[in-house]
């Protein structure tokens, strides 16, 4: 679809005092534009907090199930643009505030979201340690997130309870991005995984994907399976490490209900070799087993180490969302199969694209501009003004 705009000569400003857009009469044509409906509403003139209200699913990122194949591929395309031309995005979210509200521990997800916001010129309100907030004195997660929604333009939230982030997305009047929820949803990790796979293989159609480890207890793995369903002829092979702790008996459901119909189950990691393009290793959690012996049995079934990969040829890769345990020893790190560090490194660019989708106004590539450019006076005072293509 092609969008065309004519902008009359006018000076105007929004956001922070130093952020001024000067536009001259021009014709802009582009094939990629994030719709205005996905942009946050401006603060009222009186400065009072916005009244919370229901928001459409497309205005939040709660589950990868809410996205079509086109949505996913567009986000991956923008991620590639960011990797190739980072300077074009350096100040695109200047004046925006992003709140990271993590009710569970996080390293890569929280830091990469905060790095993404900073690289786009946004500021960050970080709530990484809930014990230092009123949550430590009994305030509900609902009230805490509601306040975050009043203070910030977008909230990135992680919570151990299924459905909590979705509930907040319905109540807050700013975009909410799910940074991991319960046992089932981790959409931005899925986007990172899909970007890494597409970058390596060139396409996501027809991939043979092996998932090896504690699938039933991994929201990253289950979310990845949901994302792969948007693509054609993807075949899934699983080595399922079933736990036996009393606390998770409710999770002992048929594999097809967890991973979807059509998956092929295998006895051990060795059975995957030669049948898949990627082995996605999932942590085998000690807390899901009554004793060390039963944990050790499942760990041996799912371990992917250098000895297992020795002599294997071809383009197969190994991925892991991290943190890892004994299921993926460090002796794999210096092999050509290692894609898990590259996978983690892709997190910042992918999450930059996510923030750009929900907070960016107009995202135009340089090639999309015709005639005069849109000039953005958002550089630091010590730097000269520069043209930025959105």
N, C-alpha and C positions, 0 to 999 in steps of 0.2 A: 504494500500500500504506500502511496506517495502523499505526503502532506505538504501543503504550500501555505506560506504565511507572508503577509506584507506588513511591515512594521513602520509606522509613521515616525518622523523625527521627534524625539522626545527624550528628556532626561528624567530618570526616576531611580529610586533606591528602595531596597528592602533588606531585611536581616540586620546585621551589625552596622554601626554608623560608617565604618570604613568600606562597606561593600556597596558599590554603586555601579549600575549597569547603564551604559550610554549606547543607544541604538540609533542608527541612521536608516533611512528608507532603503529597503533591500528585499530581495526575494530569496527565501530559504527553501530548499528542497532536500528531503531526506527520506531514506527508506527505513530508518530505525529511530523511533521516538517513543519515549515512555509517556503514556497518556497523562493528562493533567489530573484525571481522577485518582491517580496513584500518588499524587503529591499531598503533603500534609496541609491542613487548613491553616491560614495565617492566624497569629494571635489576635484577639480582639483589640480594638484601639484603646480600650480602657485598661488593658493589661491584666484583667481578671482571668483566672483559670478557665479553660474551656469546659463546657458541660459534657461529661462522658455520654456516649451514645453508641448504638450498634454500628459496626463497620462491616462492609462486605469482605468476604474472604480474600478477594484479590488485593485488598489494601493491607493485608498482614501476611506474614510467612509463618504459618503454624504447622502445616504438614505438606510434604512433597506431593501427596495425593491431590492437593488443590491445584497443582500446576499441570498444564498440558505439555505435550512434547515441544510445541512451539515456545512456550514460556521457558522451558529448561534450555533449549538451544539458544534462545535470545540471550539469556543470562550468561551462557558459556561463551557466546560471541563477544559480549561486552567485556567479560573477563580477559579474553585474548587481546582486545583493544587496550585494556589497562596494562597488561604485561608489556605490550609493544610500545605504547605511548604514555607512560606514566605521567609525564609532565602536563599532558592535556587535562588531567583530572586533579592536579595538585591542590587547587583551591575551589573545586566545584561545589563543596559543601561548607564553605566558609560561612560562619555565622550560625551553623546548626549545632545542636546539642544532642549527643547520643548517651543514653544511660544504659550501663551494663549491670543488670540486677541478677546475680547468681546465687541461688539458694542451695546450690551444690558446689563442691570443689571443682575447679577447672584450671587448666594451664593453657593449653593450645587455643581452645575456643575463646576464652576471655581475652587473652593477650592478642590474638589475631584480629578479633573484632575491634579492640581498642587501637591497635596499630592501623587497621583499615580506616577507622574514623580520622585519626591524626593525619594519615597520608592524603585524605581528601579535604583536609583543612577544617574538619569539624572538631569541636571540643568534646571531652568525655567526662561524664559523671559516673564514677566507678563505685559499685556496691559489691565488692568482692568478698568481704568478710561480714556476714550478717550478724555475727555476735557483737559487732561494734555499732549496730543500729538498734532501734527499738524492737526489732525482731527478737533480739536476745532477751528482751523483757516481756515477750509474749504478744507483741503486735502481730496481726495476721499478715500473711503474704499478700492477701488481696488489698489491704489498706496500704501496705508498703509500695506495691506496684502502682496503685492509684496515685499516690503522691509522686512517684517517679514520672508518671504520665503527665502530671501538671508541670513538672520542671523541665522536661526534655521534649525534643521533637520526635524522638523514636526511642523505644525501649527494647533492648536485647535481654531476654529472660531465659533462665534455666531453672527447672524445678523437678524434684523427684516424683511428684504426684502426677499421674496421668490426668490430662484434661485441664490442669491449672493454667497453663499458658494460653490455651484456647479460650478459657473463660475470661482471662484478662484481655485478650484481643477483642472480645465482644464488648467489654465494658469501657476500655480506654478509648480516647478520641485521638490518639496518635498511633502510628504504625507500630506493631509489635512483631518482633522476629524471634522465633523459637530457637534457642541455643542448646536444646536438649531437654526432653520432657519424658519422665517416667521410663517405661521399658520399650516404647514404640517409636518415638518421633525424634529425629535429629536432621531436619531438612538441609541445613547449610553444610553439614558433613557430607550428605548425599551429593550435593552440588559439587563439592570439592572432589569427591570420588569420581563422579561422572566426568568432570573436567580433566582429571588426571588420566582417565581411561581414554577419553576422546583424543587428548593430546598425543598419547602414545600410539593408539591404534588407528586414528583418523576417523573412526566412526564408532557408534555404540550399537548399531544394528548388527545382528548375527554374532555377537560376542558369546563366548562360553565362559561362564563365571563360576568359580568354585569358592564356596564359603566354608571355612574350616574353624571350628571352635564352639564357644558358648553362644550360639545363635539366639537361643531362647531368651537370653538375658542381655542381649546387645541391641540397644535402640539404633545404633549406627548401622548394623547389619540389616535389621528389619526395614529401616528407612531406605537403605540402598536397594533392597529387593523391590520396594514400592516404586522407586524411581526408575528402575530398569524395565518395569512393566510398560512404560511409555514408548519403548523401542521395539523394533521388529525382530523376531527370530532369536531372541536372547534365551540361551539355555543355561539353567542353573543346576549345579551339582553341590551337594552339601555333605559335610562330615559333621554330625551334630553331637556335641558333648553334652549329654543330658545330666543335669545335676540331681542330687538326691536329698538335699536338705529339706527338713520338714516345712520350713518357711516358704518354700517355692513349689509345693505340691500342686498348687493351682495352675502353675505354668506347664504342667505335664499334659500337654494337648498334642494331638496328631501333628506331625511335621508339616503336612500340607496346609494346616490351619495357620501355622506360624509363617511359613515361607511361601505359601501360595501353591496352587495346583501345578503339576507338571515338573516339579523338582525331582531330581534323581539323587537318592541317598547312597552314600558309600561308607565302608567300614573304617577307613583310615585315610590320612593325608596322602599316602603313597598311591592310593587308587585314583587320585585326581590327576597325577602327572601324565601328560600326553593327551589328556581329554579336555583341558581348559586353557584359556588364554591368560587368565589371572587367578591367582589364589589369594583370596581376601581372608587373612588370618584374624580371628577374633579371640580376645582374651578368655582363657579358661579360669574362672574366678574360684579361688579357694573357698570363699564363703558359701558357695552353693553345694558343698559336699560335707557329709558328716565327719569324715576323717581323711587323713592325708593319703591313705592307701587308695580309696576310691577316686580321689582327685588325681593321683598319679596315673591311674589307669586311663582316665579320660585325656589327660595331658599327653600321654604317649601316643594316643590315637591321632591327636591333632597337631603334634609338634612338626614344624617346618624348619629344618635346620640345614646346615651346609652339606652334611652327609646325604640327606635325602635328595638334595638338588644336584649332587655331584654327577657329572656325566650327562645331565639333561641339556638338550640343545633346543634352539628355537627362540621365539620371542616372548615366552611366558614371563610374567612379572609377578612379584609378591607385594601385596599391600597390607597395611594394618593402620587402623585409625589412631592407635596409641592412646594411653600408655600400654606397653607390652609387658609380658611376663615370660616364663620359660617356654611358652608355645612358639616364640620366635626369638631364638638366641642371637647374640651379637655376631656370631660367626657368619651370618648371612649379610652383614652390613657392607662388606667389600666385594660382594658378588654382583654380576650384572642383573640379577633378578630383583635387587633392592629398588623398590619404587616407593617405599613408605616414607622416606625422608622428603622425596620430591612431592609426594602427596601432601605432607604437612606444610611444606613451603608454599604450596599453591593456596593455602588457606587465606592469606591476606588478600590476594587479588580477587578471589571469589567473593570474599565478604565485602570488599570494596564495591564490587558490582551489585551486591545485595543492597548495601546502603544507598548506592547511587539510584537503584530502582525505586526505592521508597522515599527518598528525600530529594533526589535530583529534579530540577525543573525540566530543562530540555537537554537531551544528550545527543549532540550532533557530532559526527566524525568530521575531520578536516575536509575530506573529499566531498562531504555533503553540502558545504557552504558554497554559495554562488555570489559573485560580486563582492561587496564590502563585507567585512567580518563583524561579528558581535563582539564589542570590546568590553572586557570585564576589568574594572579597576579594583582588584582585590589583592594585589601584591602587597607585601610588607612595605612600610614607608621607605626603607632604605633601598628597595628594589625598584627598577623602572617598571612602568605599566607595560603589560604585555597582552597580546591577543591570545585568548584561550578558546578553543573550539569545543563546544559541548556536544 
